[in-house]
Amino acid sequence: MFRVVIVEDEYIVRFGIRSMIEWDKLGLTVSGEAANGQEALALIRESPPDILITDIKMPVMDGITLITEVRKSYPHMKIVILSNLEDFQYAKEAIRNGVSEYMIKSDMMPRDLEETLLRVKESILAASPASEQKHSVSDIEPLFKEKRMLELLEEMDSDRSQQIVESLRLSDVMLPLYVLHIVKNEWAQSVEEGQALIRKAIAEVMMTFSEDAYEAFPDRQGEMNVLLFARKMTAAGLSEIKTWAQSVVLYLKDHCAMSCTLGVSMSTSSWSGLHQAYEQAKAAAKYKMFIGPERAILYGVDYVPLPSQLAENIKVSTTHIHAMVYAFQTKELQAYLEDIFEQLTARKNYDLVEIISLELLILLTTLWSEVASDQQSILQLKKQYYEQLSKLETIQMSKAWFLQAFEELVRHMIGVYNSDRNGIIKAAQYIGQYYQQEISLQSISSLVHLSKNYFANLFKKEMGESFLEYLTRIRIEKAMTLLTSELKTADIGHLVGIPDPKYFSKVFKKITGLSPSEYRTRAKEDKSS
């Protein structure tokens, strides 16, 4: 265990740092705390720590003075300074005094502190080669090892990969390697309990099948991964890999009541190839969307990606769906949705399924918002929809869910249609009476207590033309009557609610085929004949 001293004048901050991480899992222990530099210096002289974490601004003796004094007697002690953003000028001075790391208090998260301390710890180990040689890879603290293993999966630079391999004492490990990615379908356990049971399942199955080494560790999303040094399995071919992986899935189901899917990468013969293998394993696990969960899926065997030219995007016409919903065309809408999901099934692209599903879900909830008066209930419905959709395992389940959800929406709209027809009649009467005033879609829909989009669609369905078309037609019809009088054309435009003379003439001709003056002349001729 490496010993750490924390120096910070605010007790609550010291408590937060101490409680933020699990020190023992990092191979560290907090051996002392101090409220200022003077207390810390006495503590350090009595029992020097391996790592010093100190604030900069403190009473009695600040962090800069403390660091200067520590460097006189303990030049190799690792120092991490904490500070506020505005104190960076002080931080630069501390860095000149050989500080190992610098962290901003306001931005510091548990993972940040862990990673900083692991880097400091690694630098201590690197500076002590004799000490390092006394330990094997199994002696490295579990959390340190797991974080480094995850870095191997995420790292694409070969030089950095080699550095991580050396820090884990894996240089002599025989290749090739496989990456296995285990995803949760459904289980009642917490993330930590689930990870522990997966580790147990892997250990039990490994004893039955092979003596090859492996490392199991979670990724940043909490999903478990296995790095399998499968020398003996490779000789037997991929069939034994799949049998072993399928046994893990079955063990979890039968002994732990856990539903999981396991993706298996192709083999890689280089450490720098682990990143690609990790992506392959994740892609294979996602393929459960098309062949079902609770199985082991081998990349390149069970899942073979389509060539990029065959995996083009699928376009969803929100306008077309919108029109079918408001026209109550349930059969046509279902046929359209089924066609979309047939295309998705042919593509076999998990990410594309998620994108299209999200588009459909947004459209679905938007349409509900247009017809519902209680927005609180719509918020609950959105949460319910997201939860339901997140639990669907296959594309067939997703298709069935969307078909049912859109059918329920149309059924609801049919139910409210008759009661809202009165609102459309009221709106038409209002337009007929107040056409000369400024009337917007927003104002007229508010008048009859309907949402703007819903009103616009319902109005067109009921009246056979859009709100604007209807309003304009009423105004032009009134203008046609007034043009038989001696009123000026510009005044008539004002009287019917179209005050711009040029625009009035343009709209009038578009609807009647004649300009206002031409219409007036013809009306007079018809009257005199």
C-alpha positions as CSV (number, residue, x, y, z in Angstrom):
1,M,0.0,0.0,0.0
2,F,1.2,3.5,-0.8
3,R,0.6,6.1,1.9
4,V,-1.2,9.4,1.2
5,V,-1.5,12.6,3.2
6,I,-4.3,15.1,2.4
7,V,-3.8,18.8,3.2
8,E,-6.8,21.1,2.9
9,D,-8.0,23.9,5.3
10,E,-11.7,23.2,4.7
11,Y,-12.8,20.1,6.6
12,I,-15.8,19.4,4.3
13,V,-13.4,19.3,1.3
14,R,-11.0,17.0,3.1
15,F,-13.9,14.7,3.9
16,G,-15.1,14.8,0.3
17,I,-11.6,13.8,-1.0
18,R,-11.3,11.0,1.6
19,S,-14.8,9.7,0.8
20,M,-14.7,10.1,-3.0
21,I,-12.9,6.9,-3.9
22,E,-12.1,3.5,-2.6
23,W,-8.5,3.9,-1.6
24,D,-7.7,0.3,-0.8
25,K,-8.7,-0.8,-4.3
26,L,-6.2,1.6,-5.7
27,G,-3.5,0.1,-3.5
28,L,-3.5,3.4,-1.4
29,T,-4.2,4.4,2.1
30,V,-4.8,7.8,3.7
31,S,-2.2,7.9,6.5
32,G,-2.9,11.4,7.7
33,E,-4.7,14.7,7.2
34,A,-3.8,18.4,8.0
35,A,-5.6,21.7,7.9
36,N,-2.6,23.8,6.8
37,G,1.0,23.5,5.6
38,Q,2.5,23.7,9.1
39,E,0.5,20.8,10.4
40,A,1.3,18.8,7.3
41,L,5.0,19.5,7.5
42,A,5.1,18.1,11.1
43,L,3.1,15.1,10.0
44,I,5.3,14.4,7.0
45,R,8.5,14.7,9.1
46,E,7.1,12.2,11.5
47,S,6.1,9.7,8.9
48,P,6.8,10.6,5.2
49,P,4.0,9.5,2.8
50,D,4.5,8.4,-0.7
51,I,2.0,10.9,-2.1
52,L,1.1,14.4,-0.9
53,I,-2.2,15.9,-1.9
54,T,-2.4,19.6,-1.0
55,D,-4.4,22.8,-1.5
56,I,-2.6,26.0,-2.5
57,K,-4.3,28.7,-0.5
58,M,-4.3,27.9,3.2
59,P,-3.8,29.8,6.5
60,V,-0.6,29.7,8.6
61,M,1.4,28.1,5.8
62,D,0.2,27.9,2.2
63,G,0.7,25.1,-0.3
64,I,3.5,26.7,-2.1
65,T,5.6,27.1,1.0
66,L,4.8,23.6,2.1
67,I,5.9,22.2,-1.3
68,T,9.2,24.2,-1.1
69,E,9.9,22.8,2.4
70,V,9.0,19.2,1.4
71,R,11.3,19.3,-1.6
72,K,14.3,20.1,0.6
73,S,14.0,16.9,2.5
74,Y,12.0,14.6,0.2
75,P,12.9,15.4,-3.4
76,H,11.2,12.3,-4.8
77,M,7.9,12.5,-3.0
78,K,5.0,12.7,-5.4
79,I,2.8,15.8,-5.0
80,V,-0.7,16.5,-6.3
81,I,-2.0,20.0,-5.9
82,L,-5.6,21.1,-5.7
83,S,-6.7,24.6,-6.5
84,N,-9.5,26.9,-7.8
85,L,-9.3,28.0,-11.4
86,E,-8.5,31.5,-10.5
87,D,-5.4,30.4,-8.6
88,F,-3.6,29.0,-11.7
89,Q,-0.8,31.6,-11.3
90,Y,0.1,29.9,-8.0
91,A,-0.2,26.5,-9.6
92,K,2.4,27.4,-12.2
93,E,4.8,28.2,-9.4
94,A,4.0,24.9,-7.7
95,I,4.6,23.1,-11.0
96,R,8.1,24.6,-11.2
97,N,8.7,23.0,-7.8
98,G,8.2,19.6,-9.2
99,V,4.5,18.9,-8.7
100,S,3.3,15.7,-10.3
101,E,-0.3,16.6,-11.0
102,Y,-2.6,19.6,-10.9
103,M,-6.3,19.4,-10.4
104,I,-9.1,22.0,-10.4
105,K,-11.4,21.5,-7.3
106,S,-14.6,22.5,-9.0
107,D,-14.1,20.1,-11.9
108,M,-12.8,17.2,-9.9
109,M,-14.9,14.0,-10.1
110,P,-14.2,10.6,-8.5
111,R,-12.9,9.1,-11.7
112,D,-10.6,12.1,-12.3
113,L,-9.0,11.7,-8.9
114,E,-8.7,7.9,-9.3
115,E,-7.0,8.3,-12.7
116,T,-4.7,11.0,-11.4
117,L,-3.6,8.9,-8.4
118,L,-3.1,5.8,-10.6
119,R,-0.8,7.8,-12.9
120,V,1.2,9.0,-9.8
121,K,1.3,5.5,-8.5
122,E,2.5,4.2,-11.8
123,S,5.3,6.8,-11.9
124,I,6.4,5.6,-8.4
125,L,6.5,2.0,-9.7
126,A,8.3,3.0,-12.8
127,A,11.0,4.7,-10.7
128,S,11.6,1.5,-8.7
129,P,12.5,-1.3,-11.2
130,A,13.8,-3.6,-8.5
131,S,10.6,-3.3,-6.6
132,E,8.6,-3.8,-9.8
133,Q,10.3,-7.1,-10.6
134,K,9.2,-8.7,-7.4
135,H,5.6,-8.7,-8.4
136,S,3.7,-10.7,-11.1
137,V,0.7,-9.4,-13.0
138,S,-1.6,-11.1,-10.4
139,D,0.0,-9.0,-7.7
140,I,-1.1,-5.7,-9.2
141,E,-4.0,-4.1,-7.4
142,P,-7.3,-5.2,-9.1
143,L,-8.6,-1.7,-9.8
144,F,-5.3,-0.6,-11.2
145,K,-5.1,-3.6,-13.4
146,E,-8.7,-3.3,-14.6
147,K,-8.3,0.3,-15.6
148,R,-5.2,-0.5,-17.6
149,M,-7.0,-3.4,-19.3
150,L,-9.8,-1.1,-20.3
151,E,-7.2,1.4,-21.6
152,L,-5.8,-1.5,-23.8
153,L,-9.3,-2.0,-25.3
154,E,-9.8,1.7,-25.9
155,E,-6.2,2.6,-27.1
156,M,-5.5,2.8,-30.9
157,D,-1.9,3.9,-30.7
158,S,0.5,0.9,-30.8
159,D,3.3,2.6,-28.8
160,R,0.9,3.5,-26.0
161,S,-0.6,0.0,-26.1
162,Q,2.9,-1.4,-25.6
163,Q,3.5,0.9,-22.6
164,I,0.3,-0.4,-21.0
165,V,1.3,-4.0,-21.7
166,E,4.6,-3.4,-20.0
167,S,3.0,-1.7,-16.9
168,L,0.8,-4.8,-16.6
169,R,3.8,-7.2,-17.0
170,L,2.0,-8.8,-20.0
171,S,5.0,-8.7,-22.4
172,D,5.6,-12.4,-22.1
173,V,1.9,-13.4,-22.6
174,M,1.5,-15.6,-25.7
175,L,-0.9,-14.4,-28.3
176,P,-3.5,-14.6,-30.0
177,L,-6.3,-13.0,-28.0
178,Y,-10.0,-12.8,-28.1
179,V,-12.3,-10.0,-26.6
180,L,-15.6,-11.0,-25.2
181,H,-18.3,-8.4,-24.5
182,I,-21.2,-9.3,-22.2
183,V,-24.3,-7.2,-22.3
184,K,-27.2,-7.1,-20.0
185,N,-30.6,-8.1,-21.3
186,E,-32.4,-8.3,-18.0
187,W,-31.6,-9.0,-14.4
188,A,-32.8,-7.9,-11.0
189,Q,-29.3,-7.4,-9.4
190,S,-27.4,-4.2,-9.0
191,V,-24.6,-3.4,-11.4
192,E,-22.0,-4.4,-8.9
193,E,-23.8,-7.7,-8.0
194,G,-24.2,-8.5,-11.7
195,Q,-20.5,-7.9,-12.4
196,A,-19.6,-10.2,-9.4
197,L,-21.9,-13.0,-10.7
198,I,-20.4,-12.7,-14.2
199,R,-16.9,-13.0,-12.8
200,K,-18.0,-16.1,-10.9
201,A,-19.7,-17.6,-14.0
202,I,-16.6,-17.1,-16.1
203,A,-14.3,-18.7,-13.5
204,E,-16.6,-21.7,-13.1
205,V,-16.9,-22.3,-16.9
206,M,-13.2,-21.7,-17.5
207,M,-12.3,-24.5,-15.0
208,T,-14.4,-26.9,-17.1
209,F,-13.1,-26.0,-20.5
210,S,-9.6,-24.7,-20.4
211,E,-6.6,-23.7,-18.4
212,D,-6.0,-20.7,-20.6
213,A,-5.6,-17.4,-18.8
214,Y,-8.2,-14.6,-18.9
215,E,-8.9,-11.2,-17.4
216,A,-12.5,-10.0,-16.7
217,F,-13.2,-6.3,-16.1
218,P,-16.0,-3.7,-16.7
219,D,-16.0,-0.9,-19.3
220,R,-17.1,2.6,-18.7
221,Q,-20.8,1.7,-19.2
222,G,-20.5,-1.1,-16.6
223,E,-20.7,-3.9,-19.1
224,M,-18.3,-6.8,-18.5
225,N,-15.5,-7.7,-20.9
226,V,-13.2,-10.7,-21.0
227,L,-9.7,-10.7,-22.5
228,L,-9.1,-14.4,-23.3
229,F,-5.6,-15.7,-23.9
230,A,-7.0,-18.7,-25.8
231,R,-4.0,-20.6,-27.0
232,K,-5.5,-24.1,-26.5
233,M,-8.9,-23.1,-27.7
234,T,-7.5,-21.6,-30.9
235,A,-6.2,-25.0,-31.8
236,A,-9.6,-26.5,-31.5
237,G,-11.1,-23.8,-33.6
238,L,-13.8,-21.2,-33.1
239,S,-16.4,-23.9,-32.2
240,E,-14.8,-24.4,-28.8
241,I,-14.7,-20.6,-28.2
242,K,-18.4,-20.4,-29.0
243,T,-19.2,-23.4,-26.8
244,W,-17.3,-21.9,-23.9
245,A,-19.1,-18.5,-24.4
246,Q,-22.5,-20.1,-24.7
247,S,-21.8,-22.0,-21.5
248,V,-21.2,-18.7,-19.7
249,V,-24.6,-17.4,-20.9
250,L,-26.4,-20.5,-19.8
251,Y,-24.6,-20.5,-16.4
252,L,-25.8,-17.0,-15.8
253,K,-29.3,-17.9,-16.8
254,D,-29.6,-21.1,-14.8
255,H,-27.6,-20.3,-11.7
256,C,-27.9,-16.5,-11.4
257,A,-31.3,-15.7,-13.0
258,M,-29.5,-13.3,-15.4
259,S,-30.3,-12.8,-19.0
260,C,-27.2,-11.8,-21.0
261,T,-25.8,-11.8,-24.5
262,L,-22.1,-12.4,-25.2
263,G,-20.3,-11.0,-28.3
264,V,-17.0,-12.6,-29.3
265,S,-14.4,-10.9,-31.5
266,M,-12.2,-12.4,-34.1
267,S,-8.7,-13.3,-32.8
268,T,-6.0,-10.7,-32.8
269,S,-2.3,-11.4,-32.7
270,S,-1.2,-7.9,-31.5
271,W,-1.9,-5.8,-28.5
272,S,-2.6,-2.8,-30.7
273,G,-5.3,-4.9,-32.4
274,L,-7.4,-5.1,-29.2
275,H,-9.3,-1.9,-29.9
276,Q,-10.6,-3.3,-33.1
277,A,-11.4,-6.6,-31.4
278,Y,-13.3,-4.7,-28.7
279,E,-15.4,-3.0,-31.3
280,Q,-16.0,-6.3,-33.0
281,A,-17.2,-7.9,-29.7
282,K,-19.6,-5.0,-29.0
283,A,-21.0,-5.1,-32.6
284,A,-21.5,-8.9,-32.3
285,A,-23.4,-8.5,-29.0
286,K,-25.6,-5.8,-30.6
287,Y,-26.6,-8.4,-33.3
288,K,-29.0,-9.9,-30.8
289,M,-31.4,-7.3,-32.2
290,F,-31.7,-9.6,-35.3
291,I,-31.2,-13.1,-34.0
292,G,-32.4,-12.9,-30.4
293,P,-30.7,-12.6,-27.0
294,E,-29.3,-15.1,-24.5
295,R,-26.6,-16.5,-26.8
296,A,-23.0,-16.2,-27.8
297,I,-22.5,-14.4,-31.1
298,L,-19.3,-14.6,-33.0
299,Y,-18.1,-11.7,-35.1
300,G,-17.3,-12.8,-38.7
301,V,-19.3,-16.1,-38.2
302,D,-22.8,-15.4,-36.7
303,Y,-22.5,-11.7,-37.5
304,V,-20.9,-10.6,-40.8
305,P,-21.3,-6.8,-41.4
306,L,-22.8,-5.8,-44.8
307,P,-20.5,-3.9,-47.2
308,S,-20.8,-0.2,-46.6
309,Q,-22.5,0.4,-50.0
310,L,-25.3,-1.9,-49.0
311,A,-25.9,-0.3,-45.6
312,E,-27.2,3.1,-46.8
313,N,-29.5,5.0,-44.6
314,I,-33.2,4.6,-44.5
315,K,-35.3,7.8,-44.7
316,V,-38.5,8.1,-42.7
317,S,-41.0,10.6,-44.1
318,T,-42.4,12.3,-41.0
319,T,-44.7,14.3,-43.3
320,H,-46.2,11.2,-44.8
321,I,-46.7,9.6,-41.4
322,H,-48.2,12.8,-40.0
323,A,-50.7,12.9,-42.9
324,M,-51.7,9.3,-42.5
325,V,-52.3,9.7,-38.8
326,Y,-54.5,12.8,-39.2
327,A,-56.4,11.0,-42.0
328,F,-57.0,8.0,-39.7
329,Q,-55.4,5.7,-42.3
330,T,-54.5,2.9,-40.0
331,K,-53.9,0.2,-42.6
332,E,-51.8,2.4,-44.8
333,L,-49.7,3.6,-41.8
334,Q,-49.1,0.0,-40.6
335,A,-48.0,-1.0,-44.1
336,Y,-45.6,1.9,-44.2
337,L,-44.1,1.0,-40.8
338,E,-43.8,-2.6,-41.7
339,D,-41.9,-1.6,-44.9
340,I,-39.5,0.5,-42.8
341,F,-38.8,-2.5,-40.5
342,E,-38.3,-4.9,-43.4
343,Q,-35.6,-2.6,-44.7
344,L,-34.0,-2.4,-41.3
345,T,-34.1,-6.2,-41.0
346,A,-32.4,-6.5,-44.4
347,R,-29.6,-4.0,-43.4
348,K,-28.9,-5.8,-40.1
349,N,-27.4,-2.6,-38.7
350,Y,-28.1,-2.2,-35.0
351,D,-27.2,1.5,-34.9
352,L,-29.5,2.2,-37.8
353,V,-32.3,0.5,-35.9
354,E,-31.7,2.7,-32.9
355,I,-31.6,5.9,-35.1
356,I,-34.9,5.0,-36.9
357,S,-36.6,4.0,-33.6
358,L,-35.6,7.3,-32.1
359,E,-37.1,9.2,-35.1
360,L,-40.3,7.3,-34.8
361,L,-40.5,7.7,-31.1
362,I,-40.0,11.5,-31.3
363,L,-42.7,11.7,-34.0
364,L,-45.1,9.5,-31.9
365,T,-44.7,11.7,-28.8
366,T,-45.0,14.9,-30.8
367,L,-48.3,13.8,-32.3
368,W,-49.6,12.9,-28.8
369,S,-48.6,16.4,-27.6
370,E,-50.7,17.9,-30.4
371,V,-53.9,16.2,-29.4
372,A,-53.6,16.2,-25.6
373,S,-54.5,19.1,-23.4
374,D,-52.8,17.7,-20.3
375,Q,-49.0,18.1,-20.9
376,Q,-48.2,16.4,-17.6
377,S,-49.8,13.2,-18.8
378,I,-47.8,13.5,-22.1
379,L,-44.6,13.8,-20.0
380,Q,-45.5,10.6,-18.2
381,L,-46.3,8.9,-21.5
382,K,-42.9,9.8,-22.9
383,K,-41.1,8.3,-19.9
384,Q,-43.3,5.2,-20.2
385,Y,-42.5,4.9,-24.0
386,Y,-38.7,5.3,-23.5
387,E,-38.7,2.7,-20.7
388,Q,-40.7,0.2,-22.8
389,L,-38.6,0.7,-25.9
390,S,-35.3,0.3,-24.0
391,K,-36.4,-3.2,-22.9
392,L,-37.1,-4.5,-26.4
393,E,-34.5,-7.1,-27.4
394,T,-35.2,-7.8,-31.1
395,I,-36.3,-5.9,-34.2
396,Q,-39.5,-7.9,-34.4
397,M,-40.4,-6.8,-30.9
398,S,-39.6,-3.2,-31.9
399,K,-41.8,-3.4,-35.0
400,A,-44.7,-4.9,-33.0
401,W,-44.4,-2.2,-30.4
402,F,-44.4,0.7,-32.9
403,L,-47.4,-0.8,-34.8
404,Q,-49.4,-1.0,-31.6
405,A,-48.3,2.5,-30.4
406,F,-49.3,4.2,-33.6
407,E,-52.6,2.3,-33.7
408,E,-53.4,3.5,-30.2
409,L,-52.6,7.0,-31.2
410,V,-54.9,6.9,-34.3
411,R,-57.7,5.3,-32.2
412,H,-57.4,8.1,-29.6
413,M,-57.5,10.7,-32.4
414,I,-60.7,9.2,-33.8
415,G,-62.2,9.2,-30.3
416,V,-61.6,13.0,-29.8
417,Y,-62.4,14.0,-33.4
418,N,-66.1,14.3,-33.0
419,S,-65.9,16.4,-29.8
420,D,-63.4,18.8,-31.4
421,R,-65.4,19.3,-34.6
422,N,-67.5,21.8,-32.8
423,G,-64.3,23.8,-32.3
424,I,-63.6,23.9,-36.0
425,I,-67.2,25.1,-36.7
426,K,-66.8,27.8,-34.1
427,A,-63.5,28.9,-35.7
428,A,-65.1,29.0,-39.2
429,Q,-67.9,31.2,-37.7
430,Y,-65.4,33.5,-36.1
431,I,-63.4,33.9,-39.4
432,G,-66.7,34.7,-41.2
433,Q,-67.4,37.4,-38.7
434,Y,-64.0,38.9,-38.0
435,Y,-62.2,38.2,-41.3
436,Q,-61.2,41.9,-41.5
437,Q,-59.1,41.6,-38.4
438,E,-55.6,40.1,-38.0
439,I,-56.2,36.4,-37.4
440,S,-53.2,34.0,-36.9
441,L,-53.2,30.3,-36.6
442,Q,-52.0,30.6,-33.1
443,S,-54.8,33.0,-32.1
444,I,-57.6,31.1,-33.7
445,S,-56.4,27.7,-32.2
446,S,-56.2,29.3,-28.8
447,L,-59.7,30.6,-29.2
448,V,-61.1,27.1,-29.5
449,H,-58.6,25.6,-27.0
450,L,-56.8,23.3,-29.4
451,S,-53.0,23.0,-30.0
452,K,-51.8,24.9,-33.1
453,N,-50.7,21.8,-35.1
454,Y,-53.7,19.7,-34.1
455,F,-56.1,22.6,-35.1
456,A,-54.4,23.0,-38.4
457,N,-54.7,19.4,-39.3
458,L,-58.3,19.0,-38.0
459,F,-59.4,22.2,-39.8
460,K,-58.1,20.9,-43.1
461,K,-59.8,17.6,-42.6
462,E,-63.1,19.2,-41.7
463,M,-63.2,22.1,-44.1
464,G,-61.3,20.6,-47.0
465,E,-58.7,23.3,-47.1
466,S,-56.1,24.8,-44.8
467,F,-56.9,27.5,-42.3
468,L,-54.9,30.1,-44.4
469,E,-56.6,29.0,-47.6
470,Y,-60.0,29.3,-46.0
471,L,-59.3,32.7,-44.4
472,T,-57.9,34.1,-47.7
473,R,-60.9,32.7,-49.7
474,I,-63.4,34.4,-47.3
475,R,-61.5,37.7,-47.6
476,I,-61.4,37.6,-51.4
477,E,-65.1,36.7,-51.6
478,K,-65.9,39.7,-49.4
479,A,-63.6,41.8,-51.6
480,M,-65.5,40.6,-54.7
481,T,-68.7,42.0,-53.3
482,L,-67.2,45.3,-52.3
483,L,-65.6,45.8,-55.8
484,T,-69.1,46.2,-57.2
485,S,-69.3,49.5,-55.2
486,E,-67.4,52.8,-55.8
487,L,-64.9,52.1,-53.0
488,K,-61.2,52.3,-54.0
489,T,-59.3,49.1,-54.5
490,A,-56.8,50.0,-51.7
491,D,-59.6,50.7,-49.3
492,I,-61.3,47.4,-50.1
493,G,-58.0,45.6,-49.2
494,H,-58.0,47.3,-45.8
495,L,-61.6,46.4,-45.3
496,V,-61.1,42.7,-45.9
497,G,-57.9,42.4,-43.8
498,I,-55.3,42.6,-46.6
499,P,-53.9,46.2,-46.2
500,D,-50.9,45.8,-48.6
501,P,-52.3,46.9,-52.1
502,K,-49.8,44.9,-54.1
503,Y,-50.3,41.8,-52.0
504,F,-54.1,42.2,-52.2
505,S,-53.9,42.4,-56.0
506,K,-51.6,39.4,-56.2
507,V,-53.8,37.2,-54.0
508,F,-57.0,38.4,-55.7
509,K,-55.7,37.5,-59.1
510,K,-54.4,34.1,-57.9
511,I,-57.9,33.2,-56.7
512,T,-60.1,34.8,-59.3
513,G,-57.9,34.8,-62.3
514,L,-58.4,38.6,-62.6
515,S,-56.9,41.7,-61.1
516,P,-59.2,43.8,-58.9
517,S,-59.6,46.4,-61.6
518,E,-60.4,43.8,-64.2
519,Y,-62.9,42.2,-62.0
520,R,-64.6,45.5,-61.3
521,T,-64.8,46.3,-65.0
522,R,-66.3,42.9,-65.8
523,A,-68.8,43.2,-62.9
524,K,-70.0,46.6,-64.2
525,E,-70.4,45.1,-67.7
526,D,-72.4,42.2,-66.4
527,K,-74.6,44.5,-64.4
528,S,-75.4,46.8,-67.4
529,S,-76.0,44.0,-69.8
